[in-house]
Amino acid sequence: MGKCLTFQNPHSSNVLSKKYLFPLLAFLVPLLIRTIPEVLIGPYVLGFDTMGIYVPSTLLWLHNGISFWSFLGTAPLFYAILISIVAAGGPVVFALKIISPLLLGLLGLSIYIYSKKVLGWSPIKSLVPSLLGTVYFVALRVSWDMLRNELGLIFFFVVLTLVGEKRSSWKQNVLLSLAMIAVVLSHQLVAVLMLGVVVFTIVLTLFRKDYCGVVNLVAFSIPAVLFFAAVFFSGLMKSGFLDYSSNIGSPLADWLGFSSYPLMLASGAGLFLYCFLPLLPLIFVSLKSFGNLQIRSWLILSLILMLIPIASVSIFRWVLMLTYPFAFYVAETLSKLKSIKWKRWKVTIRGIAIVYLVLSTATLSFGFMISSPGNPFPLFKATQNNGYNSYVNEIPTSMLQNTIPITDCQSTTNAISWFKLNLDNNSLLLTHTAFYGWALIALNADQVVNYGFDNPITTAATIVNERHEQTYLIWWVNGEGWYGLPTVPSAFKEVYQSGNIAIYNYTVNNLP
């Protein structure tokens, strides 16, 4: 029998590979870059909120439970995913180490798809905002511990893609509605941006007299709007606005280090320049000409919200959200510069701009990723002895830390293991927020008392007076402490030390 001969278009495999190459790069490059600091920090997790909030919340809710409405009020989609993995037997730290790079990769892919489908950009041009919006050092800072925010951004770009496309079927509209709900369930601040962009889109659609489009967009936005209003908006309004009229600073004002509205604005402007000064020349070139409604409204909303001092929201978070619209303006500028050449050398301005962008981004991002917190890249040096720079927790000195620096992770594990092995179950361990998640991973939750950011001696005295139980404290050795407490009060006596981390015993007899 003769063999059947088949003929293949020699260009088909090449076309197919090009079709998937750029979206694959948009996903893999951010994922791999975000994996670098995860590998460098070893078996520990990156991010302040990651260890200080996600880990303890997950473990406590699994241990003690949480009411449905309280859980719903936290924008719980990320927690629902994480808790499901941990409940199935996955270690919480390992789960977070896998999820964090994966989220950044998915964000890069979602930005690419939006650029390609809605803006109609070429694959190469679409790759620019995808990579800049994920590997620029400010984007890496978001991915450091703002994982709920990042999940919300992924769904936000899905929403933008669906809003920007012509939806011709009810299935696409239902998908839009579900994506909007997913944003609301992921993160409150991203939901504010999303709803603002949708409102701008509705207004423009009205001006275009596309009444059918307005009806569809309004109708399928209603579930997300109602959910946001019922669960989140009331909470934001209850928090009110910061009051700078008296000399008594609010907790947020004290934490952020400013006590007046002008100082707040000055600090926000300082962070803006700190984050985006290297990109501003490339942003300004296309600031007027790039008129995409969605990206421009995102930019305007973020700038406006920076001016509103809501007590429960740091204005610095709105600064960080500017990273993503700015990435599109930079991509547009690079495209506009293509035709401008030096007459003598025939070198394009675009080529120079690309070299500048790659070198500046790589220098800042890798400096942020691989430098140690104790010896950071010059831009990220701390001005105070607390491991963070002058913008107080918004831009850490290095990615290689969580609530504590990488150099103290093993010592912290050793100290908590010593406590577990050498003290009985009736002994209590006082923990600052920095050590709370660490303690809950190894100890019974009933043995751990979190005093937050307060003075430990007040909590220790209360416990001894009311419960008469042996009370211990985990902290840095004297002279090395972070968070404004370089030395522990004299009522605590050191009983164990590993590196720069120690366990202290509190008794009334230790008082001077």
C-alpha positions in Angstrom: 0.0 0.0 0.0 1.2 3.4 -0.8 1.8 6.0 1.8 -0.5 9.0 1.8 1.4 12.1 1.1 0.6 15.3 3.1 1.6 18.8 2.2 2.2 21.4 4.9 2.5 25.1 4.4 6.1 25.9 5.3 5.0 29.3 6.8 2.1 27.9 9.0 4.3 26.7 11.9 6.2 30.1 11.7 2.9 32.0 11.9 1.7 29.8 14.7 4.8 30.3 16.7 4.6 34.0 16.3 1.0 34.0 17.4 1.8 32.4 20.7 5.4 33.8 21.2 4.5 37.3 22.4 1.7 36.3 24.8 3.9 33.6 26.2 6.7 36.2 26.8 4.1 38.5 28.4 3.4 35.7 30.9 6.7 34.0 31.4 9.1 37.0 31.7 7.3 38.6 34.7 6.8 35.2 36.2 10.5 34.3 36.0 11.7 37.7 37.2 9.4 37.6 40.2 10.7 34.1 40.9 14.3 35.4 41.3 13.7 37.0 44.8 11.6 34.0 45.9 14.5 31.8 45.1 17.0 34.1 46.8 15.0 34.3 50.1 14.9 30.5 50.2 12.1 28.7 52.1 10.7 32.0 53.4 8.1 34.3 51.9 8.4 37.8 50.6 6.3 40.8 51.6 5.2 42.6 54.7 1.4 42.1 54.2 2.2 38.5 53.0 3.7 37.5 56.4 2.0 40.1 58.5 -1.6 39.8 57.2 -2.2 37.0 54.8 -0.4 34.3 56.8 -2.0 35.0 60.2 -5.5 35.7 58.7 -5.5 32.4 56.8 -4.3 30.3 59.7 -6.6 32.0 62.2 -9.7 31.7 60.0 -8.9 28.0 59.4 -8.4 27.5 63.1 -11.2 29.7 64.6 -13.5 30.2 61.7 -15.0 33.5 60.5 -18.5 34.7 59.9 -19.8 34.8 56.3 -20.4 38.6 56.3 -17.1 39.4 58.0 -15.3 37.2 55.4 -17.2 38.8 52.5 -16.3 42.3 53.8 -12.6 41.6 53.3 -12.9 41.3 49.5 -12.1 37.6 50.0 -11.4 36.1 46.6 -7.7 35.9 47.2 -8.2 34.5 50.7 -10.7 32.0 49.4 -8.1 30.6 46.9 -5.3 30.6 49.6 -7.5 29.0 52.3 -8.6 26.3 49.9 -5.0 25.4 49.1 -4.0 25.3 52.8 -7.1 23.4 53.8 -6.2 20.8 51.2 -2.8 20.3 52.9 -0.6 22.9 51.2 1.8 24.8 53.5 0.7 28.4 53.6 4.2 29.8 52.9 4.8 27.5 50.0 1.4 28.3 48.5 2.2 32.1 48.7 5.6 31.5 47.1 3.9 29.8 44.1 1.0 32.2 43.9 3.0 35.4 43.9 5.0 34.9 40.7 2.0 33.3 39.0 -0.1 36.4 39.7 2.5 38.7 38.1 2.7 36.5 35.1 -1.1 36.5 34.7 -1.1 40.3 35.1 1.5 40.6 32.3 -0.7 38.4 30.0 -3.9 40.4 30.8 -2.1 43.7 30.0 -0.9 42.2 26.7 -4.3 40.9 25.7 -5.9 44.3 26.4 -3.3 46.1 24.3 -3.7 43.7 21.4 -7.4 43.4 21.3 -8.7 46.8 22.4 -5.9 49.2 21.4 -5.1 47.2 18.3 -1.4 47.4 18.9 1.1 45.1 17.3 2.4 42.1 19.3 5.8 43.9 19.9 4.2 47.1 21.0 1.7 45.3 23.2 4.6 43.6 24.9 6.0 46.9 26.1 3.3 47.9 28.6 3.0 44.2 29.6 6.6 44.0 30.7 7.0 47.6 32.0 3.8 47.2 34.0 5.2 44.1 35.7 9.0 44.4 36.0 9.5 48.1 36.6 10.5 48.5 40.3 7.2 50.1 41.3 5.3 47.2 39.8 7.6 44.7 41.6 6.9 46.6 44.8 3.1 46.0 44.2 3.9 42.3 43.6 6.0 42.2 46.7 3.0 41.9 49.0 -0.1 43.6 47.5 -1.4 40.2 46.2 -5.1 41.0 46.6 -4.5 44.2 44.7 -2.7 42.4 42.0 -5.5 39.8 41.6 -8.0 42.7 41.3 -5.8 44.3 38.5 -5.8 41.0 36.5 -9.6 41.0 36.5 -9.7 44.8 35.9 -7.8 44.3 32.6 -10.3 41.6 31.7 -13.1 44.1 32.4 -11.3 46.7 30.3 -10.9 44.3 27.4 -14.6 43.3 27.5 -15.7 46.9 27.8 -13.4 48.0 24.9 -14.6 45.2 22.6 -18.0 45.2 20.9 -20.0 42.7 22.8 -22.5 41.1 20.4 -23.9 38.3 22.6 -25.4 38.0 26.0 -22.7 35.5 27.0 -20.0 38.3 26.6 -22.1 40.6 28.7 -22.6 38.0 31.4 -18.8 37.4 31.3 -18.3 41.2 31.8 -20.6 41.2 34.7 -18.8 38.3 36.3 -15.4 39.9 35.7 -16.6 43.1 37.4 -17.9 41.1 40.4 -14.5 39.4 40.5 -12.8 42.8 40.8 -15.0 43.8 43.6 -14.4 40.5 45.4 -10.6 40.9 44.9 -9.8 44.4 46.1 -11.7 47.5 47.2 -9.4 50.1 45.7 -9.2 48.5 42.3 -13.0 48.3 42.4 -13.1 52.0 42.9 -10.9 52.5 39.8 -12.9 50.1 37.8 -16.3 51.7 38.6 -14.8 55.1 37.8 -13.6 54.0 34.4 -17.0 52.4 33.7 -18.7 55.7 34.5 -16.4 57.6 32.2 -17.2 55.0 29.5 -20.9 55.3 30.0 -20.7 59.1 29.7 -18.7 58.9 26.4 -21.1 56.3 25.1 -24.0 58.7 25.8 -22.3 61.5 23.9 -21.9 59.1 21.0 -25.7 58.4 21.2 -25.1 54.7 21.5 -28.1 54.2 23.8 -28.2 50.4 23.4 -24.5 50.2 24.5 -25.3 52.4 27.5 -28.2 50.2 28.5 -26.1 47.0 28.2 -23.2 48.4 30.1 -25.4 49.8 32.9 -27.5 46.7 33.2 -24.6 44.3 33.5 -22.7 46.6 35.9 -25.5 46.7 38.4 -24.6 43.5 40.3 -21.0 44.7 40.9 -22.2 48.2 41.8 -24.8 47.0 44.3 -22.3 44.6 45.9 -19.7 47.3 46.2 -22.1 49.7 47.7 -23.5 47.2 50.2 -20.3 45.7 51.4 -17.5 48.2 50.9 -18.7 51.8 50.4 -20.4 52.0 53.8 -17.2 50.9 55.4 -15.1 53.5 53.5 -17.5 56.2 54.5 -17.6 55.2 58.1 -13.8 55.7 58.2 -14.3 59.3 57.2 -11.6 61.7 56.3 -8.4 62.6 58.1 -8.9 65.6 60.3 -5.8 67.9 60.3 -7.6 70.8 62.2 -6.1 69.8 65.6 -2.7 69.0 66.9 -3.8 65.4 67.7 -2.7 63.3 64.7 -4.8 60.4 63.5 -3.3 56.9 63.7 -2.7 57.0 59.9 -1.1 60.4 60.0 1.2 59.2 62.8 2.1 56.1 60.8 2.7 57.9 57.6 4.7 60.7 59.3 2.7 63.8 58.3 0.2 65.8 60.3 -1.3 68.3 57.9 -3.0 68.2 54.5 -0.2 70.2 52.8 2.4 67.9 54.2 0.3 64.9 53.0 0.3 66.4 49.5 4.0 67.1 49.6 4.7 63.6 50.7 2.5 62.2 47.9 4.2 64.4 45.3 7.6 63.3 46.7 6.7 59.6 46.3 5.4 60.3 42.8 8.7 61.7 41.7 10.6 59.0 43.5 8.7 56.3 41.6 8.3 57.8 38.2 11.0 60.4 37.5 13.0 58.0 35.2 9.8 57.5 33.1 8.5 61.1 33.0 10.3 62.2 29.9 8.8 59.2 28.0 5.4 59.8 29.5 5.1 63.5 28.6 5.7 62.9 24.9 2.5 61.1 24.5 0.5 62.5 27.4 -1.8 64.6 25.0 -1.8 62.4 21.9 -2.6 59.1 23.5 -6.3 59.6 24.0 -7.6 56.1 25.0 -10.6 56.9 27.3 -10.0 53.9 29.7 -6.3 54.5 30.3 -6.8 58.3 30.5 -9.7 58.0 33.0 -7.6 55.6 35.1 -4.8 58.2 35.2 -7.2 61.0 36.1 -9.0 59.1 38.8 -5.7 58.0 40.5 -4.5 61.6 40.5 -7.8 62.9 41.9 -7.9 60.2 44.6 -4.4 61.2 45.7 -5.9 64.5 46.8 -8.7 62.9 49.0 -7.5 62.0 52.5 -9.7 59.0 53.3 -8.7 57.7 56.8 -8.7 54.0 55.9 -6.7 54.4 52.6 -3.2 55.6 52.2 -2.8 58.1 49.3 0.4 56.3 48.5 -1.6 53.4 47.1 -3.1 55.6 44.4 0.5 56.7 43.5 1.4 53.0 43.0 -1.6 52.5 40.8 -0.3 55.0 38.3 2.3 52.5 37.2 -0.1 50.7 34.8 -1.5 53.6 32.8 2.0 55.1 32.6 3.3 51.9 31.0 0.9 52.5 28.1 2.0 56.1 27.7 5.7 54.9 27.5 4.8 52.3 24.9 3.0 55.0 22.8 6.0 57.3 23.0 8.4 54.6 21.8 6.1 54.1 18.8 5.9 57.8 18.0 9.7 58.2 18.2 10.3 55.6 15.5 10.4 58.1 12.6 12.7 60.6 14.2 16.4 60.2 13.3 19.7 61.9 13.8 20.6 63.3 10.3 24.3 62.5 10.5 24.4 59.0 12.1 20.9 57.9 11.1 20.3 56.7 14.7 16.7 56.8 15.7 15.7 58.6 18.9 13.5 55.6 19.5 16.6 53.4 19.7 18.2 55.7 22.2 14.9 55.8 24.2 14.7 52.0 24.3 18.3 51.6 25.5 17.6 54.2 28.2 14.4 52.5 29.2 15.9 49.0 29.4 19.0 50.1 31.3 17.2 52.3 33.8 14.5 49.7 34.4 16.9 46.8 34.7 19.2 48.8 37.1 16.4 49.8 39.4 14.5 46.6 39.3 17.4 44.2 39.8 18.8 46.5 42.5 15.5 46.2 44.2 15.3 42.5 43.8 18.7 41.2 44.7 20.2 43.8 47.1 20.0 42.9 50.8 17.9 45.1 53.1 20.9 45.9 55.2 23.0 47.0 52.2 20.4 48.2 49.7 20.7 49.7 46.3 21.4 53.5 46.8 17.9 54.6 45.7 16.2 52.4 48.4 18.4 53.2 51.4 16.5 53.7 54.6 16.6 57.0 56.4 15.6 55.4 59.6 16.8 52.3 61.4 13.7 50.3 60.7 14.5 48.7 57.4 12.3 51.0 55.3 12.9 54.3 53.5 11.3 57.6 54.2 8.1 56.7 52.4 7.3 54.4 55.3 6.6 50.9 54.1 5.4 51.9 50.6 8.8 51.2 49.0 10.9 48.8 51.1 14.7 48.9 51.0 14.7 45.5 49.2 12.4 42.7 48.1 14.4 40.3 50.2 12.4 40.8 53.3 8.9 40.3 54.7 8.2 41.7 58.1 11.9 41.1 58.9 15.0 41.1 56.7 16.3 38.0 55.0 19.2 37.9 57.4 17.0 37.3 60.4 14.6 34.7 58.9 16.5 31.6 60.0 17.2 33.1 63.5 13.5 33.8 63.9 12.7 30.2 63.0 15.3 29.0 65.5 13.9 31.2 68.3 10.3 30.1 67.9 11.4 26.5 67.7 13.3 26.9 70.9 10.2 28.4 72.5 8.1 25.5 71.3 10.5 22.8 72.5 11.6 24.2 75.8 8.5 25.8 77.3 5.2 24.3 78.3 1.9 24.9 76.6 0.8 27.4 79.3 3.6 29.8 78.4 2.6 32.8 76.2 4.6 34.5 73.5 4.1 38.2 72.9 4.5 39.1 69.3 4.7 42.4 67.4 2.9 42.3 64.0 6.3 41.6 62.5 6.5 38.2 64.3 2.8 37.3 64.6 2.6 35.2 61.4 5.9 33.5 62.1 4.7 32.4 65.5 1.3 31.1 64.2 3.0 28.9 61.7 4.8 26.9 64.5 2.8 27.4 67.6 -0.8 26.9 68.9 -2.7 30.1 68.3 -3.7 30.1 72.0 -0.1 30.5 73.0 0.4 33.6 70.8 -0.6 37.2 71.9 -0.3 39.8 69.2 0.2 43.4 70.6 0.3 44.9 67.1 2.5 48.0 67.0 2.0 49.0 70.7 4.5 48.8 73.5 4.9 45.2 74.6 5.3 46.0 78.3 1.7 47.2 78.6 0.4 43.9 77.2 2.8 41.9 79.3 1.8 43.6 82.5 -1.9 43.0 81.8 -1.4 39.3 81.1 0.7 38.8 84.3 -1.9 40.6 86.4 -4.9 39.0 85.0 -3.8 35.5 83.9 -0.7 34.9 86.0 1.0 33.0 83.1 4.6 32.9 82.1 5.0 35.6 79.4 7.8 35.8 76.8 8.7 38.2 74.0 10.4 37.7 70.7 12.4 40.6 69.5 15.7 41.7 68.1 18.7 41.8 70.4 19.3 45.1 72.1 20.4 47.8 69.7 19.2 46.0 66.5 15.4 46.3 66.8 13.2 47.6 64.0 9.9 49.6 64.1 11.1 52.3 66.4 12.1 49.9 69.2 15.8 49.3 69.0 16.0 48.1 72.6 13.4 46.2 74.6 12.2 47.6 78.0 14.3 46.5 81.0 11.5 44.4 82.4 12.3 41.8 79.8 15.3 39.5 80.4 17.0 37.6 77.5 16.7 33.8 77.9 17.7 32.7 74.3 19.5 34.2 71.4 20.0 33.2 67.8 21.8 35.7 65.6 20.0 39.1 66.0 16.8 37.5 67.4 16.1 36.8 71.0 13.5 35.4 73.3 12.9 37.5 76.5 11.1 36.6 79.7 8.9 39.1 81.5 8.4 39.0 85.2 7.6 41.6 87.8 11.0 40.9 89.3 12.7 42.2 86.2 11.4 45.7 86.8 14.1 48.1 88.0 
